[in-house]
Each structure stands twice: as C-alpha cells, then as structure tokens.
Amino acid sequence: MIILHVTYQVKEGCLDALLAAMEETQVGVLSRQEPGNRTYRYFRPLDAEDQVFLVEEWESQEALDAHKETAHYRKWMEAKKALVASTEIQEYRTR
C-alpha cells in the first residue's frame, strides 16, 4: 500500500477559492471511487490557517499511476496552480 501525506500551503487569501475548486472538480469524491483507492480525505489543520492537508491511500503503484491519468486529477492540478504556493508530499509504503 502507498500512503501519501500532502500539505498544500495556500496562497494568501485563496483558501476559499481552493476549497471551492475541490468541490467544483469533485477530486475527492471521484478519487474515492477509483479502483485501488482506500482513502482520499482533506483536512484543515487547526494551527495553520492557510494550509490544507490531504491523506491518500492506494493499494498499488499501478492504482496511483492510473489516478494521475484521470480527468478529475488533471482538472484539480490545473485549478490549484493559481491557488497553492507550495506542496509538500511525504510518501510511505507498506508491504
């Protein structure tokens, strides 16, 4: 299994627009419906006003690679370009 912890540092004043883009692209809903997805959840850290934290779990590299080819993933990547200052990804793998 592959577990991703993704932290988005949102550009100043863009948090509401980012949350709206998540809804508009349906990236969370559609990703959770993909084969091989176990978890795809967004969180707002209590101690960081302009951050969004994402936890993803995928059964295999193949499932994660397929996710990156979906239309909703590509729409999300395009939408977040103008709204996110930086992205930090921590990746964990289990056997």
C-alpha positions as CSV (number, residue, x, y, z in Angstrom):
1,M,0.0,0.0,0.0
2,I,1.1,3.6,-0.7
3,I,0.2,6.3,1.8
4,L,0.6,10.0,0.8
5,H,0.5,12.9,3.2
6,V,0.2,16.1,1.1
7,T,0.3,19.6,2.6
8,Y,-0.8,22.5,0.5
9,Q,0.4,25.9,1.6
10,V,-2.4,28.1,0.1
11,K,-1.6,31.5,-1.3
12,E,-2.7,34.3,0.9
13,G,-6.4,35.0,0.6
14,C,-7.0,32.0,-1.6
15,L,-8.3,29.4,0.8
16,D,-12.0,29.8,0.0
17,A,-11.2,29.6,-3.7
18,L,-9.2,26.4,-3.2
19,L,-12.0,24.8,-1.2
20,A,-14.4,25.8,-4.0
21,A,-12.1,24.3,-6.6
22,M,-12.0,21.0,-4.6
23,E,-15.8,20.9,-4.8
24,E,-16.0,22.0,-8.4
25,T,-13.6,19.4,-9.7
26,Q,-15.0,16.7,-7.4
27,V,-11.5,15.4,-7.0
28,G,-12.2,13.9,-3.6
29,V,-15.5,12.2,-4.5
30,L,-14.2,10.9,-7.8
31,S,-10.8,9.7,-6.4
32,R,-12.5,7.7,-3.7
33,Q,-14.5,5.9,-6.4
34,E,-11.3,4.8,-8.3
35,P,-10.2,1.2,-8.2
36,G,-7.4,0.8,-5.7
37,N,-8.2,3.8,-3.6
38,R,-8.7,3.2,0.1
39,T,-8.6,6.8,1.4
40,Y,-8.7,10.3,-0.1
41,R,-9.5,12.8,2.6
42,Y,-8.8,16.5,3.0
43,F,-8.3,18.2,6.4
44,R,-7.8,21.7,7.7
45,P,-5.1,21.9,10.3
46,L,-6.2,23.7,13.5
47,D,-2.8,25.5,13.8
48,A,-2.4,26.6,10.2
49,E,-4.9,29.0,8.7
50,D,-3.7,28.8,5.1
51,Q,-3.0,25.0,4.8
52,V,-4.9,22.0,3.6
53,F,-3.8,18.5,4.4
54,L,-4.6,15.5,2.2
55,V,-4.3,11.8,3.1
56,E,-4.3,9.3,0.3
57,E,-4.0,5.6,0.4
58,W,-3.6,3.5,-2.7
59,E,-3.4,-0.3,-2.9
60,S,-0.6,-0.3,-5.5
61,Q,1.6,1.9,-7.6
62,E,-0.5,1.0,-10.6
63,A,-3.6,2.4,-8.9
64,L,-1.8,5.6,-8.1
65,D,-0.4,5.9,-11.6
66,A,-3.9,5.4,-13.1
67,H,-5.3,8.1,-10.7
68,K,-2.8,10.6,-12.2
69,E,-4.2,9.9,-15.6
70,T,-7.9,10.7,-14.7
71,A,-9.7,13.8,-16.0
72,H,-10.6,14.9,-12.4
73,Y,-6.9,14.7,-11.3
74,R,-5.8,16.8,-14.3
75,K,-8.6,19.4,-13.6
76,W,-7.5,19.6,-10.0
77,M,-3.8,20.0,-10.9
78,E,-4.7,22.9,-13.2
79,A,-7.1,24.5,-10.7
80,K,-4.6,24.5,-7.8
81,K,-1.8,26.1,-9.8
82,A,-3.1,29.6,-9.2
83,L,-4.1,28.9,-5.6
84,V,-1.3,26.9,-3.9
85,A,2.1,28.5,-3.1
86,S,3.8,25.2,-2.3
87,T,3.1,21.5,-2.0
88,E,4.9,19.1,0.4
89,I,4.4,15.3,-0.1
90,Q,5.5,12.6,2.3
91,E,5.2,9.1,0.8
92,Y,5.1,5.9,2.8
93,R,4.9,2.3,1.6
94,T,3.9,-0.8,3.3
95,R,4.5,-4.4,2.1
